[in-house]
Amino acid sequence: MSTEEMRRDDNSGADVPRLEPWLVVMLIAIVPMVAALALPREFVMHLATIAGMLFLVGAAMLVVQERRRR
């Protein structure tokens, strides 16, 4: 393999789309809300609180990421 082919292979990984960490956290926030549908009412507020906290953490991660890019 020539050095030009090796450089091209190294650069090809840069264009691969990836799921941002903040987006993953926000998507995970959906899980407690879905679980609240299946569990008794006494757990709904706890699960909603967990989902809200995960959403806020994801939003904070997005803000930090955008500030680092500037």
C-alpha positions in Angstrom: 0.0 0.0 0.0 1.5 3.4 -1.0 1.7 6.3 1.4 -0.9 8.2 -0.6 -3.4 5.4 -0.1 -2.6 5.3 3.6 -3.2 9.1 3.9 -6.5 8.8 2.1 -7.6 6.0 4.4 -6.7 8.1 7.5 -8.7 11.1 6.2 -11.7 9.0 5.3 -12.7 8.6 9.0 -13.1 12.3 9.4 -16.2 12.5 7.1 -18.1 9.7 8.9 -21.3 11.0 10.4 -21.6 10.5 14.2 -24.2 10.9 16.8 -23.4 13.8 19.1 -23.1 12.9 22.8 -25.6 15.6 23.8 -28.1 14.2 21.4 -27.6 10.7 22.8 -28.4 12.0 26.3 -31.5 13.7 25.1 -32.7 10.6 23.4 -32.1 8.6 26.5 -34.4 11.0 28.3 -37.3 9.4 26.4 -36.7 6.1 28.1 -38.0 7.1 31.6 -41.1 8.7 30.0 -41.9 5.5 28.1 -41.3 3.5 31.3 -43.8 5.8 33.1 -46.5 4.5 30.8 -46.0 0.9 32.0 -45.4 1.6 35.7 -47.9 2.5 38.5 -48.8 6.2 39.0 -46.6 6.5 42.1 -43.4 6.4 39.9 -44.5 8.8 37.2 -43.3 12.0 38.9 -39.9 10.3 39.7 -39.5 9.2 36.1 -40.6 12.6 34.8 -38.0 14.3 37.0 -35.3 11.9 35.8 -36.3 12.6 32.2 -36.2 16.4 32.8 -32.8 16.2 34.4 -31.4 14.2 31.5 -32.9 16.7 29.0 -31.3 19.6 30.9 -27.9 17.8 31.0 -28.1 17.3 27.2 -28.9 20.9 26.7 -26.0 21.9 28.9 -23.7 19.6 26.9 -24.9 21.3 23.7 -24.2 24.8 25.0 -20.7 23.7 26.1 -20.0 22.1 22.8 -21.1 25.2 20.9 -19.0 27.5 23.1 -15.9 25.4 22.4 -16.4 25.6 18.6 -16.3 29.4 18.7 
